[in-house]
Amino acid sequence: VWPGSNGYVHLRIYDSNLADTRNEGYSATMEIYNSTIGILAAYNGGLVYVENSIINDAIEVKDTGTRIYGFNISGNYEILETEGGKYIQVEKSGIPW
């Protein structure tokens, strides 16, 4: 599955196998739980929270104000942070925004 969000959307994903998951931003938020993810990306101020999941390829975070928060994430992935985007590993379960 290739889920994506853009605009005033809040998307929740559970127990899924995700190939290329993207939050294009513009006020969009996304939550992912108990899933396997190839690439997880966020842009343009998008917010993503991912919990108890495996990421196989990359976490890509681009643009000021864009954040991906991870709790209990595993896998062999690289973190790509550009133009002010940040990946933040959180210490406790729950959406931080």
C-alpha positions in Angstrom: 0.0 0.0 0.0 1.2 3.6 -0.8 -0.8 5.8 1.6 -0.4 9.6 1.4 -2.0 12.6 3.0 -2.1 16.2 2.1 -4.1 19.2 3.4 -6.5 19.1 6.4 -6.4 15.3 6.8 -5.7 13.1 9.8 -4.9 9.6 8.7 -4.5 6.6 11.0 -3.0 3.3 9.8 -2.9 0.0 11.7 -1.3 -3.4 11.1 -0.3 -2.7 7.5 2.5 -3.4 5.1 3.4 0.0 3.6 5.7 0.5 0.7 6.2 4.3 0.3 4.3 6.3 2.9 4.2 10.1 2.5 2.7 13.0 4.4 2.8 15.9 1.9 2.0 18.4 4.7 -0.1 21.5 4.5 -1.6 20.7 8.0 -1.9 17.0 7.4 -1.1 14.6 10.3 -0.6 10.8 10.2 -0.4 8.0 12.8 1.0 4.6 12.0 0.9 1.6 14.4 2.2 -2.0 14.3 3.2 -1.8 10.7 6.1 -2.6 8.3 7.2 0.4 6.3 9.6 0.7 3.4 10.0 4.4 3.2 8.4 6.9 5.6 8.5 10.6 4.4 7.0 13.9 5.5 7.3 17.4 3.9 5.8 20.9 4.1 5.1 21.0 7.8 3.5 17.5 7.9 3.5 15.6 11.2 3.8 11.8 11.5 3.8 9.6 14.6 4.9 6.0 14.2 4.8 3.3 16.9 5.8 -0.3 17.2 6.8 -0.5 13.6 9.6 -1.8 11.4 11.2 0.6 8.9 13.3 -1.1 6.2 14.7 1.7 4.0 14.5 5.3 5.1 12.9 8.0 7.1 12.9 11.2 5.1 12.0 14.5 6.8 12.1 17.7 4.7 11.2 21.4 5.4 11.0 23.6 8.5 8.3 22.5 10.9 8.1 19.0 9.5 8.4 16.2 12.1 8.4 12.5 12.3 8.1 11.1 15.8 9.0 7.5 16.5 8.4 5.2 19.4 9.7 1.6 19.5 10.9 1.7 15.9 13.2 -1.0 14.6 14.8 -2.0 11.2 17.7 -1.1 9.1 17.0 2.4 7.9 18.7 5.7 7.2 17.5 9.0 8.5 17.4 11.9 6.0 16.8 15.3 7.5 16.9 18.3 5.2 15.9 22.0 5.1 14.9 22.0 8.8 12.9 18.7 9.0 13.5 16.5 12.1 13.1 12.9 13.1 12.6 12.6 16.9 12.7 9.4 18.8 10.3 9.7 21.8 10.6 8.0 25.1 7.0 7.2 25.7 4.0 6.0 23.7 1.5 8.7 22.5 1.1 11.5 20.0 3.4 14.4 21.0 1.5 17.2 19.3 
